Amino acid sequence: MFAAVLLGAAHADEGALQPETVVVTATRSPQPVEVTGTSISVITAQDIETQQIEVLSDALAETPGLEVSRNGGTGQTTSVSIRGAETGQTLVLIDGVRLNDPSAVDDQAILGDVLVNNIARVEVLRGPQSTLYGSDAIGGVVDIFTRRGGETPFALTASAEGGSFGTWHANAAANGSAGALDYGAAVNAYGTDGISAADARNGNSETDPYRNFGATMNARWQASNSVSLDLRAYYTDSHADFDGFPPPDFSFRDDAEFGTASLVAGYAGVNVNLAGGRFQNRLAVIASQSNRKDFGEFDFLTGAFTPAENFFARGDAARLEYQGIFDWNARNQFVFGAETQRVSISTQSLEFDPGPTHGSKRIDGTYAQWQSAPLDGLTLTGGVRLDHDTEFGTHTSLKLAAAWQADDATTLRANFGTGFKAPTLYELFSQYRNPFHPLLPETAQAFEAGLDRTMLGGRLRASLTGFARHTGNLIDFVETNTPPFGYYENIGRTRSIGVEAEISARLGDALSVSADYTAMTSKNLATGLDLARRADSLASGTLTWRPHAKLTLGGSVVFTGARFDDAADLVPLKADTTVNLFGSYALTPKLEVFARVENLFDDLNEPVFGYGRMGRAVYGGLRAGM
């Protein structure tokens, strides 16, 4: 009932040629994006398929305000910063399951291993989101939804491709609806010989191959008109060679190191709708386990130059969550919930640690959000959350948002939010834990205001957003001259201020174009220096042309401005530009051939100091359905 009122207001321009977008992540209930009052971008299945994107991080690089950096080729360590936030301050979800690794130093998700087969859409929410999502969402949320259901009991799609750097990729997905059951399942297999992780321009020529196998499952059984059951699963297993600092000189160069990483996660939930659908309830149990191992050419236990395991990490998370959505009336909705989660780690670096690190903690959270449409065109949102962490205590997060649709084509919006990130288990329990006093949680406050405008009968959309973000109690590593030669400490405050501009247009029935630009300054307020790997300008654009019903052609560009690689601003990184071309042709209604060129102009500027960058590459393949 409440959603119907908002949908009616958002769809007032019946002549619009670009469909309205409904999102879930911003408010944890389906809402037209125009009424959320927040900055959120949606990457659709059509976007992914048309551009032939294989890895999630490549899609995120085309999102306003997001900066992606990778330590070498595909599958290497990948970092994503949202509006200047740290990588570990971004929460990544797939079908409600958290992909953030509790055994990682900063809890970051292993984004380099996330392939995009059978994804329905990705919602990217920028700014602190701790009110609804708790810790790890201090910078934003990347929410992945896989496909489920369909018009037939069984539909199969599959694709296979190959190309430069000895790369191959095969995947298959099955989706369908049979009676009370909606389901979707997919498998991926990916491999590449890759490039040297250490930059080839420094004399490194050994390739660092990467292999990945993954699978997803998403099913719902409608037990009755008011009760449904959900079962979801996610699995990935990867092997990646990488370069390091081997003895005897300990310089960064080619060596025989490699790592393995796996993540398995499951979700089981029940949904109960009461009061004629006005009161929606969800209860879910979620569990995940990550395992990482690194192997090197030197055995630190024996001192011999023989291949040996020199690092391992395991992270476990178990989570119970309840959420309720209550439509009080046609203009007021309440979203509320409670969560409890227990996380634990076991990790050891045989090179540095005297013994394995073990640690665990529990986090309990409750939240409530009220959304109201007191006047036609005006939507107000307010939320509060209380979290209790067994290691640092209690923290409160707030959110306020407003969206005013001044007319059928214009929306004004504003949003204020606070967030926090609890110290990670590694920061709390490793040999580098603070010996003097307990660590405090990182905190963030952010404000944004924006204008969205639709023109030319819905063919043209433009958006302008200004934002400011302040982070306190930032946790970093402080070096010392005595063993263990450092510890984690709350060292300072940071600030990011910027502007995002977006535009998309349909130029006739065959041509569409979109572009975005972000200008931003990110500073360490304690030193006055730029934050490492935070470019002052980011831009991307995509052009798609369909001259014939069977033929699609297009191109994309991603620009990352100059920045520094280190906190002292002594190691500059040049700006880089990646231009891709893509095309596909439908041989039959069920068979399509496709090809693309990545990094057309062979830009080899280092994304991270000392690391290589994938050069020009050509790929091609077939996609089939039945």
N, C-alpha and C positions, 0 to 999 in steps of 0.2 A: 504493500500500500504506500509506504513512504517512498520507496524507490520509484514507484509509478509516477508520483508527483514530480520528482526530480527529473525523471526521464522525459516527462511531458514538457517541462520547461526547457530542457536542453535540446529537444527536438523541435522547438518552435519554428525553426527555419526549415520548412518542409522541402524547399527547393534546393537544399544543399546537395552537392554532387559527391562530397566526401562524407562517408558515414560517420556518425558520432561514435566516440570511443567510450566504452564502459570499462572501468578498472576496479580491482578488488583490493590491491595492496594498500592504497592510501588510507582507507577507513576500515578495512577488513570486512567490508560488505560491498556488493556491486553498486557502483555509483558512476554516473556520467563524469568524465574527467573534468568537465567545466565547473562542477560544484564542489570539488574537493578542496580548492584553495591552495593546492600544493603543486610543485613541479614534478611531473611524472611523464616519462617517455615509454612508449610501447613499441617493442620490436615484434613484428608479426611473423607468422609462419611463411607468408608470402614474401616478406622482406628477405628472410633467410634463404628460401628456395630460389628466388630470382637472382640474388647476388652469389649464390652457391657458397655461402658461408659454412665452414666446417667446425670452427672452434668458437665457443661463446665469447671469449675475450675479443675476437675480431669484430663481432657485432657490437659489443660495448664501446669499442673505440669510435663508433659513429654516433654516440649519444652525447648530447650537450653536457659540458661540465665534467666529463669523464676522461681521465688520462690513463692510458694503458702502457706499461713497459714490460719487456720480456728479456730475460737473461739468455739471449741466443735464439735458436730456432723453435719450431713448434714443440710443445711439451716441456720446455724449460720453465723455471720459476717465473710466474706471471703476477704482476702487481697492478691493481686498479685503484685509482684515487678519485673520489667524488668530491668536487669542489674543494680540493686541497686537503681532504682528510687522509689519514693513514689507511693503508690497505686493510689492516686488521680491524678497522672501524666500519667496514661494510659487511652487512649480513647478507648471505647468499642462501636462498631457499629453492628447493625443487619439489613441487607438489606438497608444500608444507613441511618438508624435511630440511633441517639446517645442514649445510655443507661445510660450515666453518669447522676447522680441525682443532679440537681442544688440545692436541699435543704440540701444535705449532707455537713458536715463540709468541706470536701476537694473535693467535686464534684465526688466522686468515684461511679462507677457503682455497683449495687447490684448483684454481681457475684454469690452469693450463690443461687439465684433464677433462674438462666439461665439453663434450661434443654436443651437437645440436640436433641430432636425429629425433624426429617425432615430437618436436616442440611446437606447441600451439601458439604461444606468445611468451614474451619476457617483459615484465614491468620493472622499470628502473625508477625508484623513488629517491629524490635527492634531498639532503638535509637530515638533521637528527630525527630518528623515528623510534626512540626508546619508549615512548608512551604506549605504543601497541606491541613493540617487539623486544623491549628490554635491552640488555647489554649486547654489544657487537653491532648495533644499528645506529651508532653515534654519528656516522657519516652518511648513511643511506641504506637502501635495501635493493637487492637484485632478486626478483621473484620470478621463478621459471615455472611455467605451467605446461605439462605434456598433454598430448591429445588423448581423448577418450570418447568412445561411442562413434556413431555414424548412422547413415541412412540404411545400411545393409547389415546383416549378421556378421559378415566377414569381408574385410577389404585389406588387401596386401599391397604394400609399396616397397620397392627395393631400388637401390642405386649402387653403381660401382664406378670408380674413377681412378685415374693414375696420372702421373706427370713428373715434373722436375724433382730433383733431389731424391730420386727413387721412392717417390711417394705413392701410396695406394690407400684407398678407403672404400670399404664395403659396408652397407647397412641395410636393414630390413625392418619394417614395422607392420603390425597388424592392428586394426581398429575395427570396432563394430558394436552393434546393439542387437541383443537376442533376448526378447522378452523383457524381464526385469533387470537384465545385466547389460551394463555399458562397460567397455574395456578398451585398453590400449596397451601395447607392448612393443618394445623395440630392442634391437641389438646393433652394436657398432663394432667394427674392427678397423683399426687405423695403423699405418706404419709409414715411416719415412727414414731415409738415411741421414737427412738433415744436413747441417753445416757444423763447423767447429763452434762450440759455445764461446771459447776464447777467440777474439777477433782474428780473422785470417790475415789482416793487414799487419799484425804483429808477428807473423811467421807461423801461425798455427794452421795446420792443414788437415788434421785428423777430424773426420766427421763424428758427430755425436747422434747416433740413431735414437729413435723414439718409437715405442709401440704402445697401443692402448686398446683394451677391450672393455666395452661397457654395455649395460642393459638397464632398461627402465620398465616398470609395470604400473598401471593405474587402472583400478577397477572399482565400479560401484554397483551394488545390488539393491534395488528398490524393493525392500521387504513388504512395504505397504504404502498407502498414500502419504503417510506421515513419518515413516521410518526408513532410513537407508543405511547401508554399511559400506565403508570405504576400505580398500586395501591397496597399498602403494609400496613400491620397492625401487631402490636405486643401487647400482653396483658399477664400480669402475676399478680396473686393474691396469697399471701402467709400468713401463720400464723405460728409463731415460738415461743415456750416457751424458755425462757433463764433465767440465774441466774444473780444476782446483789449483791448489798451491802445494804440489808434491815436494818432498825432500829430494835432493839436499839443499836447494837454494830457496825453496818455498815461494817461488814466483808464480804468478798466474799464467798458466800455459796448458797445452795439451797434456792429458794423462789418461789413464784407463779407468777413471772413476765412473760408477754408474749407480743409479738408485731405483728402487721399486716403491710403488705407492698403491695402496688399495683403500677403498671406502665401500662399506656395505651399510645400507640404511633401510629401515622399514617403518611403515605407518599403518596403524589399524584404528579406525574410528567409526563411531556411530553418530548419525544425525537424526534428531527428533524434532519435528515441527508441530507446535501446539497452537491453540487459539486460531484455528483456520489459517495457519501459516504466518500469523503475526509474531509468533515467538519461536525463533529458530535456535536449536541447541546442538552443540557439537562437543563430543568427548573423544579424545584421542590419546593413544599411547604411541610414542615414537622412540626408536632406539637406533644408534649408529655406532660403528667401530671403524677407526682408521688405523692403518699400519704403514709405516715407512721404514725403509732400510737403505743405507748407503754402503757401497763397497769401494775400496780403494786398492791401489797397487802396492801399498805399504801396510804391514801388519804392526800396529802400534803395541800390541801385547808382547810380541816376540822380537820386534825390532828388525824384522827381515823384510826384504823387498819381494813379498808374495801377496797375491790378491787375498783380501780379507774383509769381512764386515767390520766397519768402524763406527757405525751409528745405527741406532734403532729408536723408534718412537711408536707408541700405541696410545690412542685416545678413545675413550668410551663415553657415551652420553646416553642417558635414559631420561625420558621426558613424559610427563602427564599434563595434559592441558584441557581446559574447558572454556568454551566461548558461547555466549548467548547474544542474540540480536533480537531486540524487542521493538516493534513498531507501535509506539504509544498511540499515535493517531496518524493521519495523513501527512502531518508536517513535523513530527518529532520521532527520532529513532535513538535507542540506546544500544551501544555495543559494550559488553563487559566480559570479563573473564578472569581466570586464575590458572597459574602454571606452577609446576615444580619440576626442577631438573637437577640431576646429579651427574657430574662430570669427573673423570679421573684420567690420569696419565701415567705412563711408565716410559722413561726415555733415558738414553745414555749415549754420550759421545766417547768412544774408547780413546780418542786422542787427547781429550781434555778432562773428562769427568773422573773423579776418583771412584765413583760408584753410581749405580742407576738412580734416577730421580723418580720418586713416586709421590703422587699428590691427588687429592680429591676435594671436592666441595659441593655444596648444594645451594641452589638459587631458587627462591620462592618469589612469585610476583602476582600482583592483582592489578587490574586496570579497569577503567570505565571511561566511556566516550559518549558524549551527547551531541547529536546533530539535529539542527532545527532549520526549517524554512519558514520564518515568521511572516515573510512577505513574498509575493511572487517575484522570482528572480534573485532573492537573497538567501544564501545558505550560510549558517554559522556552525562551527565545530569547536568543541572544547573537550580536552581529555586530560586525565591524570593517571599516573602509575606509581605504585609503591613496590620496590624490590628489596628483598633481604638476602644478602650473600653471607654465608657462614664465615667468610674470611675477612670481609671489610665492613659489614653492617648493612645499614638501610640507606636507600637512596630514592628520591622522589623525582619524577619526570613530568613535564607539562607540555601541552600543545594547545594552541589557539589558531584557528583559521577562519577566513571569511572569503566568500565568493559572491560577487554581485554581477548578474547578467543585466547590464544597463539596457540592452536591446537584444534583438535576435542575433546580432552579429558581434557583440562586444561583451567581454567578461573582464572585470577587474578582480584581482585576488591578492590576498596577503596571508602570511603564515608566520607564526613564531613557535619555535620548539626548543626544548632542552633535551639533552641526552647524556648518557654516561657509558663508560666501558670499564668493567671491573678488571683488575690485574689478572693476567692469565695464570694458569697453573704453573707454567714454566717460569714465569717471573716470580712466583711466590715460593716455589719449592726447589728449584734447581740450585746448584752451587753458587749461582750468581744472584740469589735472593738478597734483598737489602739487609745488611747486618745491624743497622742502626735503629730503624723504625719501620712500622708497617707501611706498605705502599697505599696510596689513595687512588680511588678510581679516577680515570680521565673523565672530564666533563666537557660539555659543549652547549653553546647557545647560538641559535641562528635565527635570522629574520630574512624574509624575502617578500617582495611585492612585484606584481606583474600585470601585464595587459595582454589579452588574447583577442584577436580580431579576425573575423571571417569576411571575405569580400568576393565579388564577382559571382554571386549566387552559389557560394560554397566552393568555388574552384580554387580559391586562394586563401591560405591561412597564414597568419603571422603572429609571432609571440615575442615579447620582450620582458625579461625578468632581471631585477637587480637583487643581489644577495650579499649578506655579510655573515661570517661564521667565526666564532671565537672558541678556542679550546683551552682548557686549563688542566693543570696537573699532568701534563704530557709525560709519559713514561719512556725513558731512553736508557741506554747503557752507558755507564760512567766508567772510564778506564782508570786503573790504578797500577802502581809499580810492584805490588806484591800479589802472590797467588790468592785467589784465582784470577787476578789481574782485571777485576772490574765487578760491578754490581748494577742492578736496576734501581733507578731513582726517579721520583717526580721532579723534573728539571725545569719545566717552563710552560709558557703560554704561546699559542699561535693564533694567527688571524688571517682569514681569507676574505677578500672583498672582490666582487666581480659582477659582470653583466653577461647574460646569455641572450642571444637573438636566434630565432628560428623562423623558417619560412618553408612552406610546401605549396605546390601548385599543380593543377591538372590543366595542361595546355592542349585542349582538345581531348578526343577519346584515346589517342595513342601515346601521348607524351606526358610524363610526370617528372617533377623535379623537386628536390628538397635540399636544404642547406641549413647549417647552424654555425654560429661563431661564439666563442667564449673568451672574454678578456678578464684576466684575474691576476691579483697579486696575493701571494701567500708568504707570510713573514713569521719568523721566530721572534716573538716580542722580547725575549730575554737578550738576544744578540743583535736584533735589527737586521739579520741576514735573511735571504730567501730560503724557503724550505727546499730541501733536496728533491730533485725530480718533479718540480712543480713548474710547468711552463706558463709563461704570461699570456699566451694565446693558444687556443685550440679551435680547430675548424674541421668540418666534414661536409660532404655533399654527395648526392646520388642523382643520377639521371637515368630514367628508364624509357625506352621507346619500343612500342609494339606496332610496327608498320603493317603487320599481318597477324591474323588470329593464331597462326602457328609459330610466329617468329618473335623473339624478345631479344633486344640488344640494350646495352647500357654500360655505365661506368660509375665508379665511386672514387672519392679522394678523401684522405685523412691527413691533416696537417697538425704537427705538434711543434710549438715554438721553442726557442732556445731556453735552456734552463741549466742549473748546476746539478752535478751528480752527488755532491757531498754537502754536509751541514756547514762547512767552513766557507763555502762558495769559492773554492779554489780550483775545481775541476769542471770546466764548462762542457756542456753538450750542445752540439749544433742542432738547429731546427731540422726536422725531417718531414718529407712528404711521400705518402704512399698512394699511387694511382693504380686502380684495378679496372680491367675491362671484363665484361661477361656477356654471354649470349647463349640462347637455347632455341631449339627447333623441334616441334612436335611431329615426329614421323607418322604417328597414328594417335588416336585419342588416348592410348594407354602406353605409348612409348615415346620418349623424348631424349634427344642427344644434346649435350651441353658442353661448353668450354669456357675457360677464363684465363686471363693473364693477370698475375699479381705482381705488384711493384714494377709497373711498366717501365719506368725510367731508371730502374736499378739504383735507387737511393740506398747507400750503404752506411749512412751516418749512424754511429753507435746509439742505440736506445738506452743502454746502460754502459758506463765507462768500462772498457776492456772487453766487452762482449760483442759478438758478431750479430749481423742482421741478415735475414733471408733476402737474397737478391731476386732478380727477375725470374719468374717461374711461369710455366704453362701447364695447364691441367685440362683434362677432358674425360667425359664419361657418358653413361647411359642411365636413365631413370625410367622405371617401369611400374605399372600398377595393374591390379586385377580385382 
